[in-house]
């Protein structure tokens, strides 16, 4: 009697392991299908020229901010014309 229960129990455990593997594989496939189009690269509906302009603009803005940071550290930026005194 005990061997029959052990056999049935082992068969149930194998089915559970198979179904959990299948569920994990399906979950990974679902994640790939959901997150693949949402990457950081070229967006949907964007042409190559638009992507190139966006990259050039991002590089220009990053360069401007970097130059401004270096200028402020090296004290090369122009002094402010604002006064510390309150004007009535």
C-alpha positions in Angstrom: 0.0 0.0 0.0 2.8 2.3 0.9 4.6 1.8 -2.4 1.5 2.7 -4.4 1.2 6.0 -2.5 4.9 6.7 -3.0 4.5 6.1 -6.7 1.5 8.4 -7.0 3.2 11.0 -4.9 6.3 10.9 -7.1 4.2 11.2 -10.2 2.3 14.2 -8.8 5.6 15.9 -7.8 7.0 15.3 -11.4 3.9 16.9 -12.9 4.2 19.9 -10.5 7.9 20.3 -11.5 7.0 20.2 -15.2 4.2 22.7 -14.8 6.4 25.1 -12.8 9.1 24.9 -15.5 6.5 25.5 -18.1 5.2 28.4 -16.2 8.6 29.9 -15.7 9.4 29.6 -19.5 6.0 31.2 -20.4 6.7 34.0 -17.9 10.1 34.7 -19.4 8.6 34.7 -22.9 5.9 37.1 -21.8 8.4 39.4 -20.2 10.5 39.5 -23.4 7.5 40.2 -25.5 6.4 43.0 -23.2 9.7 44.7 -22.4 11.5 44.2 -25.8 9.6 47.1 -27.6 10.1 49.3 -24.6 13.9 49.6 -24.8 16.0 52.7 -24.7 16.9 52.5 -28.4 14.9 53.7 -31.3 11.3 54.2 -30.5 8.3 53.0 -32.4 7.3 55.4 -35.2 10.7 57.2 -35.2 12.7 57.4 -38.4 16.4 57.1 -38.6 16.8 60.9 -39.2 14.7 61.7 -36.1 16.8 59.3 -34.0 20.0 60.8 -35.3 18.7 64.4 -34.5 17.7 63.2 -31.0 21.2 61.7 -30.4 22.9 64.9 -31.7 20.7 67.0 -29.5 21.4 64.9 -26.4 25.2 65.0 -27.1 25.1 68.8 -27.6 23.1 69.4 -24.3 25.5 67.0 -22.4 28.5 68.9 -23.8 27.1 72.3 -22.9 26.4 71.1 -19.3 29.9 69.6 -19.0 31.5 72.8 -20.3 29.4 74.9 -17.8 30.5 72.7 -14.9 34.2 72.9 -15.9 33.9 76.7 -16.3 32.4 77.1 -12.9 35.0 74.9 -11.2 37.9 76.7 -13.0 36.2 80.1 -12.3 36.1 80.9 -16.0 32.4 81.7 -16.0 31.4 85.3 -16.0 30.6 86.8 -12.7 27.0 87.6 -11.9 25.8 91.1 -12.2 23.4 90.6 -9.3 23.9 92.5 -6.1 23.6 90.9 -2.6 21.9 94.1 -1.3 18.2 94.4 -1.4 16.9 97.2 -3.7 13.8 98.9 -2.6 
